[in-house]
Amino acid sequence: MGHRVVRPEGKHLTLRIEGEATAAEFARVLPPRIDEDGQLLGIPGARISPPDERGISVSLLGTPARVRIVGVAARVWREVLAAAER
C-alpha cells in the first residue's frame, strides 16, 4: 500500500493515504458484502460516506466510531468504490 499517516482529531481519526492502488485496496476490504460463496467480507456494520473533496468517512453502525480517509480525489474514490461493488 502507499504511504499512510494517521492523526487523531477530536471525535474521529484521520488517515492520509496516497495513490489509487491504496484507495482500491481500502474499497475492497472495508465495505461489508457477501461473496459468491455466502461468506461475509469486509467490516460488519461499516458504512462509507459518499466521496467528497475531503475524502471518505468510514463509520460503524451503532457506535460513534469514525475514520476519515483523505489524500485521494473524490473521482478516484467513486471509481474504486464502484469497481469494488462489481
PDB file of N, CA, C and O in Angstrom:
ATOM      1  N   MET A   1       0.840  -1.176   0.000  1.00  0.00           N
ATOM      2  CA  MET A   1       0.000   0.000   0.000  1.00  0.00           C
ATOM      3  C   MET A   1       0.884   1.238   0.000  1.00  0.00           C
ATOM      4  O   MET A   1       2.060   1.186   0.360  1.00  0.00           O
ATOM      5  N   GLY A   2       0.281   2.363  -0.417  1.00  0.00           N
ATOM      6  CA  GLY A   2       1.009   3.618  -0.463  1.00  0.00           C
ATOM      7  C   GLY A   2       1.248   4.178   0.929  1.00  0.00           C
ATOM      8  O   GLY A   2       0.820   3.598   1.927  1.00  0.00           O
ATOM      9  N   HIS A   3       1.920   5.284   0.983  1.00  0.00           N
ATOM     10  CA  HIS A   3       2.264   5.972   2.214  1.00  0.00           C
ATOM     11  C   HIS A   3       1.000   6.315   3.008  1.00  0.00           C
ATOM     12  O   HIS A   3      -0.013   6.705   2.428  1.00  0.00           O
ATOM     13  N   ARG A   4       1.062   6.169   4.337  1.00  0.00           N
ATOM     14  CA  ARG A   4      -0.079   6.462   5.197  1.00  0.00           C
ATOM     15  C   ARG A   4       0.373   7.285   6.399  1.00  0.00           C
ATOM     16  O   ARG A   4       1.471   7.086   6.918  1.00  0.00           O
ATOM     17  N   VAL A   5      -0.475   8.207   6.838  1.00  0.00           N
ATOM     18  CA  VAL A   5      -0.248   8.987   8.051  1.00  0.00           C
ATOM     19  C   VAL A   5      -1.542   8.964   8.844  1.00  0.00           C
ATOM     20  O   VAL A   5      -2.612   9.200   8.283  1.00  0.00           O
ATOM     21  N   VAL A   6      -1.464   8.683  10.142  1.00  0.00           N
ATOM     22  CA  VAL A   6      -2.648   8.625  10.999  1.00  0.00           C
ATOM     23  C   VAL A   6      -2.581   9.780  11.994  1.00  0.00           C
ATOM     24  O   VAL A   6      -1.541  10.043  12.598  1.00  0.00           O
ATOM     25  N   ARG A   7      -3.736  10.476  12.152  1.00  0.00           N
ATOM     26  CA  ARG A   7      -3.789  11.617  13.059  1.00  0.00           C
ATOM     27  C   ARG A   7      -5.112  11.598  13.824  1.00  0.00           C
ATOM     28  O   ARG A   7      -6.169  11.728  13.205  1.00  0.00           O
ATOM     29  N   PRO A   8      -5.088  11.440  15.160  1.00  0.00           N
ATOM     30  CA  PRO A   8      -6.325  11.535  15.940  1.00  0.00           C
ATOM     31  C   PRO A   8      -6.822  12.978  15.944  1.00  0.00           C
ATOM     32  O   PRO A   8      -6.028  13.907  16.094  1.00  0.00           O
ATOM     33  N   GLU A   9      -8.148  13.174  15.777  1.00  0.00           N
ATOM     34  CA  GLU A   9      -8.725  14.516  15.739  1.00  0.00           C
ATOM     35  C   GLU A   9     -10.060  14.521  16.453  1.00  0.00           C
ATOM     36  O   GLU A   9     -11.080  14.176  15.855  1.00  0.00           O
ATOM     37  N   GLY A  10     -10.076  14.901  17.702  1.00  0.00           N
ATOM     38  CA  GLY A  10     -11.334  15.020  18.440  1.00  0.00           C
ATOM     39  C   GLY A  10     -12.139  13.741  18.431  1.00  0.00           C
ATOM     40  O   GLY A  10     -11.786  12.769  19.100  1.00  0.00           O
ATOM     41  N   LYS A  11     -13.230  13.740  17.668  1.00  0.00           N
ATOM     42  CA  LYS A  11     -14.147  12.610  17.671  1.00  0.00           C
ATOM     43  C   LYS A  11     -13.902  11.614  16.548  1.00  0.00           C
ATOM     44  O   LYS A  11     -14.691  10.685  16.375  1.00  0.00           O
ATOM     45  N   HIS A  12     -12.839  11.781  15.789  1.00  0.00           N
ATOM     46  CA  HIS A  12     -12.541  10.825  14.725  1.00  0.00           C
ATOM     47  C   HIS A  12     -11.034  10.735  14.508  1.00  0.00           C
ATOM     48  O   HIS A  12     -10.254  11.502  15.072  1.00  0.00           O
ATOM     49  N   LEU A  13     -10.664   9.796  13.694  1.00  0.00           N
ATOM     50  CA  LEU A  13      -9.280   9.558  13.324  1.00  0.00           C
ATOM     51  C   LEU A  13      -9.157   9.892  11.847  1.00  0.00           C
ATOM     52  O   LEU A  13     -10.017   9.510  11.053  1.00  0.00           O
ATOM     53  N   THR A  14      -8.103  10.598  11.469  1.00  0.00           N
ATOM     54  CA  THR A  14      -7.868  10.889  10.056  1.00  0.00           C
ATOM     55  C   THR A  14      -6.711  10.035   9.576  1.00  0.00           C
ATOM     56  O   THR A  14      -5.656   9.976  10.209  1.00  0.00           O
ATOM     57  N   LEU A  15      -6.922   9.384   8.466  1.00  0.00           N
ATOM     58  CA  LEU A  15      -5.914   8.535   7.845  1.00  0.00           C
ATOM     59  C   LEU A  15      -5.623   9.113   6.472  1.00  0.00           C
ATOM     60  O   LEU A  15      -6.510   9.157   5.620  1.00  0.00           O
ATOM     61  N   ARG A  16      -4.393   9.558   6.243  1.00  0.00           N
ATOM     62  CA  ARG A  16      -3.998  10.100   4.942  1.00  0.00           C
ATOM     63  C   ARG A  16      -3.295   8.995   4.164  1.00  0.00           C
ATOM     64  O   ARG A  16      -2.330   8.392   4.632  1.00  0.00           O
ATOM     65  N   ILE A  17      -3.809   8.748   2.961  1.00  0.00           N
ATOM     66  CA  ILE A  17      -3.220   7.725   2.104  1.00  0.00           C
ATOM     67  C   ILE A  17      -2.782   8.364   0.799  1.00  0.00           C
ATOM     68  O   ILE A  17      -3.144   9.503   0.503  1.00  0.00           O
ATOM     69  N   GLU A  18      -2.004   7.628   0.022  1.00  0.00           N
ATOM     70  CA  GLU A  18      -1.570   8.092  -1.285  1.00  0.00           C
ATOM     71  C   GLU A  18      -1.830   7.015  -2.313  1.00  0.00           C
ATOM     72  O   GLU A  18      -1.553   5.837  -2.083  1.00  0.00           O
ATOM     73  N   GLY A  19      -2.358   7.423  -3.435  1.00  0.00           N
ATOM     74  CA  GLY A  19      -2.443   6.540  -4.579  1.00  0.00           C
ATOM     75  C   GLY A  19      -3.747   5.796  -4.769  1.00  0.00           C
ATOM     76  O   GLY A  19      -4.434   5.426  -3.818  1.00  0.00           O
ATOM     77  N   GLU A  20      -4.057   5.594  -6.039  1.00  0.00           N
ATOM     78  CA  GLU A  20      -5.277   4.886  -6.425  1.00  0.00           C
ATOM     79  C   GLU A  20      -5.250   3.431  -5.973  1.00  0.00           C
ATOM     80  O   GLU A  20      -6.287   2.882  -5.600  1.00  0.00           O
ATOM     81  N   ALA A  21      -4.079   2.801  -6.003  1.00  0.00           N
ATOM     82  CA  ALA A  21      -3.983   1.395  -5.595  1.00  0.00           C
ATOM     83  C   ALA A  21      -4.339   1.233  -4.113  1.00  0.00           C
ATOM     84  O   ALA A  21      -4.998   0.264  -3.737  1.00  0.00           O
ATOM     85  N   THR A  22      -3.908   2.173  -3.279  1.00  0.00           N
ATOM     86  CA  THR A  22      -4.235   2.112  -1.855  1.00  0.00           C
ATOM     87  C   THR A  22      -5.728   2.331  -1.644  1.00  0.00           C
ATOM     88  O   THR A  22      -6.355   1.629  -0.851  1.00  0.00           O
ATOM     89  N   ALA A  23      -6.300   3.304  -2.353  1.00  0.00           N
ATOM     90  CA  ALA A  23      -7.741   3.544  -2.255  1.00  0.00           C
ATOM     91  C   ALA A  23      -8.515   2.318  -2.708  1.00  0.00           C
ATOM     92  O   ALA A  23      -9.511   1.950  -2.086  1.00  0.00           O
ATOM     93  N   ALA A  24      -8.072   1.683  -3.780  1.00  0.00           N
ATOM     94  CA  ALA A  24      -8.748   0.483  -4.288  1.00  0.00           C
ATOM     95  C   ALA A  24      -8.703  -0.644  -3.262  1.00  0.00           C
ATOM     96  O   ALA A  24      -9.678  -1.379  -3.110  1.00  0.00           O
ATOM     97  N   GLU A  25      -7.594  -0.786  -2.563  1.00  0.00           N
ATOM     98  CA  GLU A  25      -7.481  -1.832  -1.543  1.00  0.00           C
ATOM     99  C   GLU A  25      -8.448  -1.563  -0.390  1.00  0.00           C
ATOM    100  O   GLU A  25      -9.110  -2.485   0.087  1.00  0.00           O
ATOM    101  N   PHE A  26      -8.534  -0.309   0.061  1.00  0.00           N
ATOM    102  CA  PHE A  26      -9.499   0.041   1.104  1.00  0.00           C
ATOM    103  C   PHE A  26     -10.927  -0.205   0.620  1.00  0.00           C
ATOM    104  O   PHE A  26     -11.747  -0.738   1.368  1.00  0.00           O
ATOM    105  N   ALA A  27     -11.233   0.172  -0.611  1.00  0.00           N
ATOM    106  CA  ALA A  27     -12.576  -0.040  -1.167  1.00  0.00           C
ATOM    107  C   ALA A  27     -12.916  -1.528  -1.231  1.00  0.00           C
ATOM    108  O   ALA A  27     -14.082  -1.907  -1.120  1.00  0.00           O
ATOM    109  N   ARG A  28     -11.918  -2.351  -1.406  1.00  0.00           N
ATOM    110  CA  ARG A  28     -12.134  -3.790  -1.493  1.00  0.00           C
ATOM    111  C   ARG A  28     -12.335  -4.420  -0.115  1.00  0.00           C
ATOM    112  O   ARG A  28     -13.156  -5.327   0.028  1.00  0.00           O
ATOM    113  N   VAL A  29     -11.607  -3.960   0.897  1.00  0.00           N
ATOM    114  CA  VAL A  29     -11.630  -4.647   2.195  1.00  0.00           C
ATOM    115  C   VAL A  29     -12.536  -4.017   3.254  1.00  0.00           C
ATOM    116  O   VAL A  29     -12.874  -4.692   4.227  1.00  0.00           O
ATOM    117  N   LEU A  30     -12.941  -2.758   3.106  1.00  0.00           N
ATOM    118  CA  LEU A  30     -13.743  -2.116   4.150  1.00  0.00           C
ATOM    119  C   LEU A  30     -15.236  -2.415   4.098  1.00  0.00           C
ATOM    120  O   LEU A  30     -15.791  -2.860   5.103  1.00  0.00           O
ATOM    121  N   PRO A  31     -15.917  -2.190   2.964  1.00  0.00           N
ATOM    122  CA  PRO A  31     -17.377  -2.345   2.979  1.00  0.00           C
ATOM    123  C   PRO A  31     -17.808  -3.795   3.195  1.00  0.00           C
ATOM    124  O   PRO A  31     -17.228  -4.710   2.611  1.00  0.00           O
ATOM    125  N   PRO A  32     -18.824  -4.006   4.035  1.00  0.00           N
ATOM    126  CA  PRO A  32     -19.322  -5.375   4.210  1.00  0.00           C
ATOM    127  C   PRO A  32     -20.093  -5.824   2.968  1.00  0.00           C
ATOM    128  O   PRO A  32     -20.838  -5.050   2.367  1.00  0.00           O
ATOM    129  N   ARG A  33     -19.897  -7.083   2.601  1.00  0.00           N
ATOM    130  CA  ARG A  33     -20.630  -7.660   1.472  1.00  0.00           C
ATOM    131  C   ARG A  33     -20.543  -9.175   1.575  1.00  0.00           C
ATOM    132  O   ARG A  33     -19.697  -9.717   2.285  1.00  0.00           O
ATOM    133  N   ILE A  34     -21.411  -9.830   0.871  1.00  0.00           N
ATOM    134  CA  ILE A  34     -21.427 -11.287   0.839  1.00  0.00           C
ATOM    135  C   ILE A  34     -20.826 -11.735  -0.490  1.00  0.00           C
ATOM    136  O   ILE A  34     -21.237 -11.257  -1.548  1.00  0.00           O
ATOM    137  N   ASP A  35     -19.858 -12.648  -0.442  1.00  0.00           N
ATOM    138  CA  ASP A  35     -19.265 -13.132  -1.687  1.00  0.00           C
ATOM    139  C   ASP A  35     -20.113 -14.241  -2.298  1.00  0.00           C
ATOM    140  O   ASP A  35     -21.144 -14.617  -1.739  1.00  0.00           O
ATOM    141  N   GLU A  36     -19.687 -14.762  -3.436  1.00  0.00           N
ATOM    142  CA  GLU A  36     -20.462 -15.777  -4.151  1.00  0.00           C
ATOM    143  C   GLU A  36     -20.633 -17.076  -3.363  1.00  0.00           C
ATOM    144  O   GLU A  36     -21.524 -17.871  -3.663  1.00  0.00           O
ATOM    145  N   ASP A  37     -19.785 -17.293  -2.360  1.00  0.00           N
ATOM    146  CA  ASP A  37     -19.893 -18.488  -1.518  1.00  0.00           C
ATOM    147  C   ASP A  37     -20.702 -18.241  -0.250  1.00  0.00           C
ATOM    148  O   ASP A  37     -20.812 -19.125   0.599  1.00  0.00           O
ATOM    149  N   GLY A  38     -21.270 -17.035  -0.116  1.00  0.00           N
ATOM    150  CA  GLY A  38     -22.070 -16.716   1.057  1.00  0.00           C
ATOM    151  C   GLY A  38     -21.256 -16.272   2.265  1.00  0.00           C
ATOM    152  O   GLY A  38     -21.797 -16.155   3.364  1.00  0.00           O
ATOM    153  N   GLN A  39     -19.967 -16.024   2.074  1.00  0.00           N
ATOM    154  CA  GLN A  39     -19.101 -15.581   3.171  1.00  0.00           C
ATOM    155  C   GLN A  39     -19.160 -14.059   3.311  1.00  0.00           C
ATOM    156  O   GLN A  39     -19.172 -13.338   2.313  1.00  0.00           O
ATOM    157  N   LEU A  40     -19.196 -13.578   4.557  1.00  0.00           N
ATOM    158  CA  LEU A  40     -19.183 -12.148   4.819  1.00  0.00           C
ATOM    159  C   LEU A  40     -17.758 -11.637   4.669  1.00  0.00           C
ATOM    160  O   LEU A  40     -16.830 -12.155   5.290  1.00  0.00           O
ATOM    161  N   LEU A  41     -17.598 -10.624   3.845  1.00  0.00           N
ATOM    162  CA  LEU A  41     -16.309  -9.970   3.663  1.00  0.00           C
ATOM    163  C   LEU A  41     -16.416  -8.543   4.181  1.00  0.00           C
ATOM    164  O   LEU A  41     -17.520  -8.022   4.338  1.00  0.00           O
ATOM    165  N   GLY A  42     -15.305  -7.920   4.441  1.00  0.00           N
ATOM    166  CA  GLY A  42     -15.304  -6.532   4.901  1.00  0.00           C
ATOM    167  C   GLY A  42     -15.564  -6.430   6.390  1.00  0.00           C
ATOM    168  O   GLY A  42     -15.474  -7.417   7.120  1.00  0.00           O
ATOM    169  N   ILE A  43     -15.887  -5.227   6.830  1.00  0.00           N
ATOM    170  CA  ILE A  43     -16.133  -4.961   8.241  1.00  0.00           C
ATOM    171  C   ILE A  43     -17.641  -4.926   8.479  1.00  0.00           C
ATOM    172  O   ILE A  43     -18.321  -4.038   7.966  1.00  0.00           O
ATOM    173  N   PRO A  44     -18.178  -5.882   9.255  1.00  0.00           N
ATOM    174  CA  PRO A  44     -19.618  -5.887   9.524  1.00  0.00           C
ATOM    175  C   PRO A  44     -20.056  -4.562  10.153  1.00  0.00           C
ATOM    176  O   PRO A  44     -19.441  -4.101  11.114  1.00  0.00           O
ATOM    177  N   GLY A  45     -21.100  -3.957   9.622  1.00  0.00           N
ATOM    178  CA  GLY A  45     -21.624  -2.707  10.147  1.00  0.00           C
ATOM    179  C   GLY A  45     -20.929  -1.456   9.650  1.00  0.00           C
ATOM    180  O   GLY A  45     -21.337  -0.348  10.001  1.00  0.00           O
ATOM    181  N   ALA A  46     -19.886  -1.604   8.838  1.00  0.00           N
ATOM    182  CA  ALA A  46     -19.174  -0.428   8.320  1.00  0.00           C
ATOM    183  C   ALA A  46     -20.027   0.265   7.263  1.00  0.00           C
ATOM    184  O   ALA A  46     -20.685  -0.384   6.449  1.00  0.00           O
ATOM    185  N   ARG A  47     -20.004   1.589   7.291  1.00  0.00           N
ATOM    186  CA  ARG A  47     -20.694   2.391   6.293  1.00  0.00           C
ATOM    187  C   ARG A  47     -19.708   3.420   5.766  1.00  0.00           C
ATOM    188  O   ARG A  47     -18.962   4.026   6.535  1.00  0.00           O
ATOM    189  N   ILE A  48     -19.707   3.614   4.459  1.00  0.00           N
ATOM    190  CA  ILE A  48     -18.800   4.569   3.823  1.00  0.00           C
ATOM    191  C   ILE A  48     -19.624   5.726   3.275  1.00  0.00           C
ATOM    192  O   ILE A  48     -20.612   5.529   2.567  1.00  0.00           O
ATOM    193  N   SER A  49     -19.194   6.939   3.618  1.00  0.00           N
ATOM    194  CA  SER A  49     -19.886   8.138   3.131  1.00  0.00           C
ATOM    195  C   SER A  49     -19.615   8.316   1.638  1.00  0.00           C
ATOM    196  O   SER A  49     -18.633   7.788   1.115  1.00  0.00           O
ATOM    197  N   PRO A  50     -20.485   9.058   0.955  1.00  0.00           N
ATOM    198  CA  PRO A  50     -20.172   9.401  -0.427  1.00  0.00           C
ATOM    199  C   PRO A  50     -18.874  10.211  -0.468  1.00  0.00           C
ATOM    200  O   PRO A  50     -18.657  11.064   0.393  1.00  0.00           O
ATOM    201  N   PRO A  51     -18.021   9.960  -1.440  1.00  0.00           N
ATOM    202  CA  PRO A  51     -16.757  10.707  -1.531  1.00  0.00           C
ATOM    203  C   PRO A  51     -17.008  12.197  -1.770  1.00  0.00           C
ATOM    204  O   PRO A  51     -17.928  12.573  -2.496  1.00  0.00           O
ATOM    205  N   ASP A  52     -16.182  13.033  -1.154  1.00  0.00           N
ATOM    206  CA  ASP A  52     -16.215  14.462  -1.417  1.00  0.00           C
ATOM    207  C   ASP A  52     -14.783  14.965  -1.473  1.00  0.00           C
ATOM    208  O   ASP A  52     -13.841  14.173  -1.449  1.00  0.00           O
ATOM    209  N   GLU A  53     -14.617  16.280  -1.547  1.00  0.00           N
ATOM    210  CA  GLU A  53     -13.271  16.842  -1.687  1.00  0.00           C
ATOM    211  C   GLU A  53     -12.383  16.549  -0.490  1.00  0.00           C
ATOM    212  O   GLU A  53     -11.165  16.695  -0.587  1.00  0.00           O
ATOM    213  N   ARG A  54     -12.957  16.142   0.632  1.00  0.00           N
ATOM    214  CA  ARG A  54     -12.173  15.807   1.822  1.00  0.00           C
ATOM    215  C   ARG A  54     -11.853  14.319   1.909  1.00  0.00           C
ATOM    216  O   ARG A  54     -11.089  13.914   2.786  1.00  0.00           O
ATOM    217  N   GLY A  55     -12.408  13.501   1.035  1.00  0.00           N
ATOM    218  CA  GLY A  55     -12.165  12.062   1.070  1.00  0.00           C
ATOM    219  C   GLY A  55     -13.440  11.307   1.385  1.00  0.00           C
ATOM    220  O   GLY A  55     -14.517  11.665   0.906  1.00  0.00           O
ATOM    221  N   ILE A  56     -13.319  10.257   2.193  1.00  0.00           N
ATOM    222  CA  ILE A  56     -14.480   9.481   2.624  1.00  0.00           C
ATOM    223  C   ILE A  56     -14.428   9.331   4.138  1.00  0.00           C
ATOM    224  O   ILE A  56     -13.370   9.470   4.751  1.00  0.00           O
ATOM    225  N   SER A  57     -15.580   9.048   4.734  1.00  0.00           N
ATOM    226  CA  SER A  57     -15.641   8.704   6.155  1.00  0.00           C
ATOM    227  C   SER A  57     -16.147   7.282   6.260  1.00  0.00           C
ATOM    228  O   SER A  57     -17.066   6.883   5.545  1.00  0.00           O
ATOM    229  N   VAL A  58     -15.549   6.528   7.147  1.00  0.00           N
ATOM    230  CA  VAL A  58     -15.993   5.171   7.433  1.00  0.00           C
ATOM    231  C   VAL A  58     -16.505   5.188   8.862  1.00  0.00           C
ATOM    232  O   VAL A  58     -15.773   5.534   9.790  1.00  0.00           O
ATOM    233  N   SER A  59     -17.771   4.811   9.036  1.00  0.00           N
ATOM    234  CA  SER A  59     -18.357   4.753  10.373  1.00  0.00           C
ATOM    235  C   SER A  59     -18.820   3.330  10.641  1.00  0.00           C
ATOM    236  O   SER A  59     -18.948   2.516   9.726  1.00  0.00           O
ATOM    237  N   LEU A  60     -19.066   3.052  11.899  1.00  0.00           N
ATOM    238  CA  LEU A  60     -19.507   1.733  12.322  1.00  0.00           C
ATOM    239  C   LEU A  60     -20.879   1.885  12.964  1.00  0.00           C
ATOM    240  O   LEU A  60     -21.029   2.585  13.966  1.00  0.00           O
ATOM    241  N   LEU A  61     -21.892   1.222  12.378  1.00  0.00           N
ATOM    242  CA  LEU A  61     -23.262   1.325  12.876  1.00  0.00           C
ATOM    243  C   LEU A  61     -23.336   1.068  14.371  1.00  0.00           C
ATOM    244  O   LEU A  61     -22.701   0.151  14.893  1.00  0.00           O
ATOM    245  N   GLY A  62     -24.127   1.896  15.053  1.00  0.00           N
ATOM    246  CA  GLY A  62     -24.354   1.709  16.477  1.00  0.00           C
ATOM    247  C   GLY A  62     -23.228   2.189  17.369  1.00  0.00           C
ATOM    248  O   GLY A  62     -23.261   1.979  18.581  1.00  0.00           O
ATOM    249  N   THR A  63     -22.228   2.835  16.779  1.00  0.00           N
ATOM    250  CA  THR A  63     -21.101   3.346  17.566  1.00  0.00           C
ATOM    251  C   THR A  63     -20.754   4.756  17.085  1.00  0.00           C
ATOM    252  O   THR A  63     -21.155   5.155  15.992  1.00  0.00           O
ATOM    253  N   PRO A  64     -20.014   5.506  17.896  1.00  0.00           N
ATOM    254  CA  PRO A  64     -19.552   6.818  17.443  1.00  0.00           C
ATOM    255  C   PRO A  64     -18.253   6.720  16.623  1.00  0.00           C
ATOM    256  O   PRO A  64     -17.698   7.745  16.226  1.00  0.00           O
ATOM    257  N   ALA A  65     -17.775   5.514  16.373  1.00  0.00           N
ATOM    258  CA  ALA A  65     -16.506   5.330  15.663  1.00  0.00           C
ATOM    259  C   ALA A  65     -16.560   5.926  14.261  1.00  0.00           C
ATOM    260  O   ALA A  65     -17.520   5.718  13.519  1.00  0.00           O
ATOM    261  N   ARG A  66     -15.508   6.674  13.912  1.00  0.00           N
ATOM    262  CA  ARG A  66     -15.426   7.249  12.576  1.00  0.00           C
ATOM    263  C   ARG A  66     -13.973   7.463  12.188  1.00  0.00           C
ATOM    264  O   ARG A  66     -13.171   7.967  12.975  1.00  0.00           O
ATOM    265  N   VAL A  67     -13.651   7.074  10.971  1.00  0.00           N
ATOM    266  CA  VAL A  67     -12.327   7.309  10.407  1.00  0.00           C
ATOM    267  C   VAL A  67     -12.520   8.063   9.109  1.00  0.00           C
ATOM    268  O   VAL A  67     -13.287   7.633   8.248  1.00  0.00           O
ATOM    269  N   ARG A  68     -11.836   9.180   8.960  1.00  0.00           N
ATOM    270  CA  ARG A  68     -11.857   9.925   7.705  1.00  0.00           C
ATOM    271  C   ARG A  68     -10.593   9.528   6.945  1.00  0.00           C
ATOM    272  O   ARG A  68      -9.487   9.606   7.479  1.00  0.00           O
ATOM    273  N   ILE A  69     -10.770   9.103   5.694  1.00  0.00           N
ATOM    274  CA  ILE A  69      -9.640   8.717   4.849  1.00  0.00           C
ATOM    275  C   ILE A  69      -9.484   9.798   3.792  1.00  0.00           C
ATOM    276  O   ILE A  69     -10.375  10.016   2.971  1.00  0.00           O
ATOM    277  N   VAL A  70      -8.339  10.473   3.823  1.00  0.00           N
ATOM    278  CA  VAL A  70      -8.080  11.610   2.945  1.00  0.00           C
ATOM    279  C   VAL A  70      -6.843  11.339   2.092  1.00  0.00           C
ATOM    280  O   VAL A  70      -6.125  10.361   2.300  1.00  0.00           O
ATOM    281  N   GLY A  71      -6.613  12.233   1.122  1.00  0.00           N
ATOM    282  CA  GLY A  71      -5.408  12.146   0.310  1.00  0.00           C
ATOM    283  C   GLY A  71      -5.641  11.644  -1.104  1.00  0.00           C
ATOM    284  O   GLY A  71      -4.715  11.633  -1.916  1.00  0.00           O
ATOM    285  N   VAL A  72      -6.874  11.226  -1.414  1.00  0.00           N
ATOM    286  CA  VAL A  72      -7.219  10.728  -2.746  1.00  0.00           C
ATOM    287  C   VAL A  72      -8.430  11.520  -3.236  1.00  0.00           C
ATOM    288  O   VAL A  72      -9.351  11.781  -2.462  1.00  0.00           O
ATOM    289  N   ALA A  73      -8.436  11.899  -4.501  1.00  0.00           N
ATOM    290  CA  ALA A  73      -9.522  12.699  -5.074  1.00  0.00           C
ATOM    291  C   ALA A  73     -10.857  11.961  -5.026  1.00  0.00           C
ATOM    292  O   ALA A  73     -10.903  10.732  -5.089  1.00  0.00           O
ATOM    293  N   ALA A  74     -11.945  12.730  -4.914  1.00  0.00           N
ATOM    294  CA  ALA A  74     -13.297  12.148  -4.877  1.00  0.00           C
ATOM    295  C   ALA A  74     -13.558  11.294  -6.116  1.00  0.00           C
ATOM    296  O   ALA A  74     -14.197  10.247  -6.016  1.00  0.00           O
ATOM    297  N   ARG A  75     -13.077  11.722  -7.274  1.00  0.00           N
ATOM    298  CA  ARG A  75     -13.267  10.972  -8.518  1.00  0.00           C
ATOM    299  C   ARG A  75     -12.656   9.575  -8.408  1.00  0.00           C
ATOM    300  O   ARG A  75     -13.253   8.592  -8.845  1.00  0.00           O
ATOM    301  N   VAL A  76     -11.466   9.498  -7.822  1.00  0.00           N
ATOM    302  CA  VAL A  76     -10.803   8.200  -7.646  1.00  0.00           C
ATOM    303  C   VAL A  76     -11.612   7.322  -6.709  1.00  0.00           C
ATOM    304  O   VAL A  76     -11.813   6.140  -6.987  1.00  0.00           O
ATOM    305  N   TRP A  77     -12.086   7.893  -5.587  1.00  0.00           N
ATOM    306  CA  TRP A  77     -12.906   7.119  -4.651  1.00  0.00           C
ATOM    307  C   TRP A  77     -14.143   6.565  -5.341  1.00  0.00           C
ATOM    308  O   TRP A  77     -14.484   5.395  -5.166  1.00  0.00           O
ATOM    309  N   ARG A  78     -14.822   7.410  -6.133  1.00  0.00           N
ATOM    310  CA  ARG A  78     -16.029   6.941  -6.825  1.00  0.00           C
ATOM    311  C   ARG A  78     -15.692   5.765  -7.745  1.00  0.00           C
ATOM    312  O   ARG A  78     -16.426   4.778  -7.789  1.00  0.00           O
ATOM    313  N   GLU A  79     -14.599   5.871  -8.465  1.00  0.00           N
ATOM    314  CA  GLU A  79     -14.197   4.810  -9.387  1.00  0.00           C
ATOM    315  C   GLU A  79     -13.870   3.503  -8.659  1.00  0.00           C
ATOM    316  O   GLU A  79     -14.350   2.437  -9.046  1.00  0.00           O
ATOM    317  N   VAL A  80     -13.053   3.588  -7.606  1.00  0.00           N
ATOM    318  CA  VAL A  80     -12.619   2.361  -6.928  1.00  0.00           C
ATOM    319  C   VAL A  80     -13.753   1.741  -6.129  1.00  0.00           C
ATOM    320  O   VAL A  80     -13.830   0.516  -6.030  1.00  0.00           O
ATOM    321  N   LEU A  81     -14.640   2.558  -5.551  1.00  0.00           N
ATOM    322  CA  LEU A  81     -15.783   2.004  -4.827  1.00  0.00           C
ATOM    323  C   LEU A  81     -16.748   1.298  -5.790  1.00  0.00           C
ATOM    324  O   LEU A  81     -17.278   0.232  -5.478  1.00  0.00           O
ATOM    325  N   ALA A  82     -16.967   1.901  -6.954  1.00  0.00           N
ATOM    326  CA  ALA A  82     -17.842   1.263  -7.962  1.00  0.00           C
ATOM    327  C   ALA A  82     -17.225  -0.041  -8.455  1.00  0.00           C
ATOM    328  O   ALA A  82     -17.935  -1.031  -8.634  1.00  0.00           O
ATOM    329  N   ALA A  83     -15.928  -0.052  -8.675  1.00  0.00           N
ATOM    330  CA  ALA A  83     -15.250  -1.269  -9.134  1.00  0.00           C
ATOM    331  C   ALA A  83     -15.323  -2.363  -8.077  1.00  0.00           C
ATOM    332  O   ALA A  83     -15.484  -3.537  -8.411  1.00  0.00           O
ATOM    333  N   ALA A  84     -15.206  -1.989  -6.804  1.00  0.00           N
ATOM    334  CA  ALA A  84     -15.263  -2.993  -5.721  1.00  0.00           C
ATOM    335  C   ALA A  84     -16.648  -3.593  -5.594  1.00  0.00           C
ATOM    336  O   ALA A  84     -16.778  -4.741  -5.169  1.00  0.00           O
ATOM    337  N   GLU A  85     -17.694  -2.849  -5.951  1.00  0.00           N
ATOM    338  CA  GLU A  85     -19.061  -3.360  -5.867  1.00  0.00           C
ATOM    339  C   GLU A  85     -19.345  -4.413  -6.942  1.00  0.00           C
ATOM    340  O   GLU A  85     -20.213  -5.267  -6.765  1.00  0.00           O
ATOM    341  N   ARG A  86     -18.610  -4.348  -8.054  1.00  0.00           N
ATOM    342  CA  ARG A  86     -18.840  -5.297  -9.156  1.00  0.00           C
ATOM    343  C   ARG A  86     -18.275  -6.649  -8.891  1.00  0.00           C
ATOM    344  O   ARG A  86     -18.394  -7.543  -9.729  1.00  0.00           O
TER     345      ARG A  86
END
